[in-house]
Amino acid sequence: MFEYITNPWWSALIVLITQFLFLYLRTKNVLYITDNKTFLAVTTGALIGLMWLTSVTFSIDAIAKMDWQPIAAYFIGGMIGTYYAMKIKQTK
């Protein structure tokens, strides 16, 4: 388990996935709030907190260690997550 924390490539993968999910869920959360879907808004809000905590924990560790991989994954995952969530909304 500690390999995921100490290896910058594993950390980058975790950050990429959690940041993608964070931005995707955040975008969906805003849409659920706008549509007044309370249960879905609360559920996605809880998941947003979990994804944010995981992503930021690994990213701060990467900044302290000067590892570039998780930091790059942070930005890439965020851009892809937002794009994907907005594309799904447009196609429905």
C-alpha positions as a Markdown table, in Angstrom:
| # | Residue | x | y | z |
|---|---|---|---|---|
| 1 | Met | 0.0 | 0.0 | 0.0 |
| 2 | Phe | 2.8 | 2.4 | 0.7 |
| 3 | Glu | 4.0 | 2.1 | -2.8 |
| 4 | Tyr | 1.0 | 4.1 | -3.9 |
| 5 | Ile | 2.0 | 6.9 | -1.6 |
| 6 | Thr | 5.8 | 6.9 | -2.3 |
| 7 | Asn | 5.9 | 6.3 | -6.0 |
| 8 | Pro | 5.1 | 9.5 | -7.9 |
| 9 | Trp | 3.6 | 7.6 | -10.9 |
| 10 | Trp | 1.1 | 5.8 | -8.7 |
| 11 | Ser | 0.3 | 9.0 | -7.0 |
| 12 | Ala | -0.2 | 10.7 | -10.3 |
| 13 | Leu | -2.6 | 8.0 | -11.4 |
| 14 | Ile | -4.6 | 8.4 | -8.2 |
| 15 | Val | -4.7 | 12.2 | -8.5 |
| 16 | Leu | -5.7 | 11.9 | -12.1 |
| 17 | Ile | -8.7 | 9.7 | -11.3 |
| 18 | Thr | -9.8 | 11.5 | -8.2 |
| 19 | Gln | -9.4 | 14.9 | -9.8 |
| 20 | Phe | -11.4 | 13.7 | -12.9 |
| 21 | Leu | -14.1 | 12.4 | -10.6 |
| 22 | Phe | -14.0 | 15.6 | -8.4 |
| 23 | Leu | -14.6 | 17.9 | -11.3 |
| 24 | Tyr | -17.1 | 15.6 | -13.0 |
| 25 | Leu | -19.1 | 15.3 | -9.8 |
| 26 | Arg | -18.9 | 19.0 | -9.1 |
| 27 | Thr | -20.3 | 19.8 | -12.5 |
| 28 | Lys | -23.1 | 17.3 | -12.1 |
| 29 | Asn | -23.7 | 18.6 | -8.5 |
| 30 | Val | -24.4 | 22.1 | -9.9 |
| 31 | Leu | -26.8 | 20.7 | -12.4 |
| 32 | Tyr | -28.6 | 18.6 | -9.8 |
| 33 | Ile | -29.0 | 21.7 | -7.6 |
| 34 | Thr | -30.3 | 23.7 | -10.5 |
| 35 | Asp | -32.8 | 21.0 | -11.3 |
| 36 | Asn | -33.8 | 20.8 | -7.6 |
| 37 | Lys | -32.8 | 17.1 | -7.3 |
| 38 | Thr | -32.1 | 17.1 | -3.6 |
| 39 | Phe | -31.0 | 13.5 | -3.1 |
| 40 | Leu | -28.6 | 13.5 | -6.0 |
| 41 | Ala | -27.2 | 16.9 | -5.0 |
| 42 | Val | -26.5 | 15.6 | -1.5 |
| 43 | Thr | -25.0 | 12.4 | -2.7 |
| 44 | Thr | -22.7 | 14.0 | -5.2 |
| 45 | Gly | -21.8 | 16.6 | -2.6 |
| 46 | Ala | -20.5 | 13.8 | -0.3 |
| 47 | Leu | -18.6 | 12.2 | -3.1 |
| 48 | Ile | -17.1 | 15.6 | -4.0 |
| 49 | Gly | -15.7 | 15.9 | -0.5 |
| 50 | Leu | -14.1 | 12.4 | -0.6 |
| 51 | Met | -12.5 | 13.0 | -4.0 |
| 52 | Trp | -11.3 | 16.5 | -3.0 |
| 53 | Leu | -9.7 | 15.2 | 0.2 |
| 54 | Thr | -7.9 | 12.3 | -1.6 |
| 55 | Ser | -6.8 | 14.5 | -4.5 |
| 56 | Val | -5.5 | 17.3 | -2.4 |
| 57 | Thr | -3.7 | 15.0 | 0.0 |
| 58 | Phe | -1.6 | 13.4 | -2.7 |
| 59 | Ser | -1.1 | 16.7 | -4.5 |
| 60 | Ile | 0.2 | 18.5 | -1.4 |
| 61 | Asp | 2.6 | 15.5 | -0.7 |
| 62 | Ala | 3.8 | 15.9 | -4.3 |
| 63 | Ile | 4.4 | 19.6 | -3.9 |
| 64 | Ala | 6.4 | 18.9 | -0.7 |
| 65 | Lys | 8.5 | 16.3 | -2.5 |
| 66 | Met | 8.8 | 18.3 | -5.7 |
| 67 | Asp | 7.3 | 15.5 | -7.8 |
| 68 | Trp | 5.9 | 16.9 | -11.0 |
| 69 | Gln | 3.8 | 13.9 | -12.0 |
| 70 | Pro | 0.9 | 14.2 | -9.5 |
| 71 | Ile | 0.8 | 18.0 | -10.0 |
| 72 | Ala | 0.4 | 17.6 | -13.8 |
| 73 | Ala | -2.2 | 14.9 | -13.2 |
| 74 | Tyr | -4.1 | 17.3 | -11.0 |
| 75 | Phe | -4.6 | 19.8 | -13.8 |
| 76 | Ile | -5.1 | 17.2 | -16.5 |
| 77 | Gly | -7.7 | 15.3 | -14.5 |
| 78 | Gly | -9.6 | 18.5 | -13.7 |
| 79 | Met | -9.8 | 19.6 | -17.3 |
| 80 | Ile | -10.9 | 16.2 | -18.6 |
| 81 | Gly | -13.5 | 15.9 | -15.8 |
| 82 | Thr | -15.1 | 19.3 | -16.5 |
| 83 | Tyr | -15.1 | 18.7 | -20.3 |
| 84 | Tyr | -16.6 | 15.2 | -19.9 |
| 85 | Ala | -19.4 | 16.4 | -17.6 |
| 86 | Met | -20.3 | 19.3 | -19.9 |
| 87 | Lys | -20.3 | 17.1 | -23.0 |
| 88 | Ile | -22.7 | 14.6 | -21.3 |
| 89 | Lys | -25.1 | 17.4 | -20.4 |
| 90 | Gln | -25.1 | 18.7 | -24.0 |
| 91 | Thr | -25.9 | 15.3 | -25.6 |
| 92 | Lys | -28.9 | 14.6 | -23.4 |
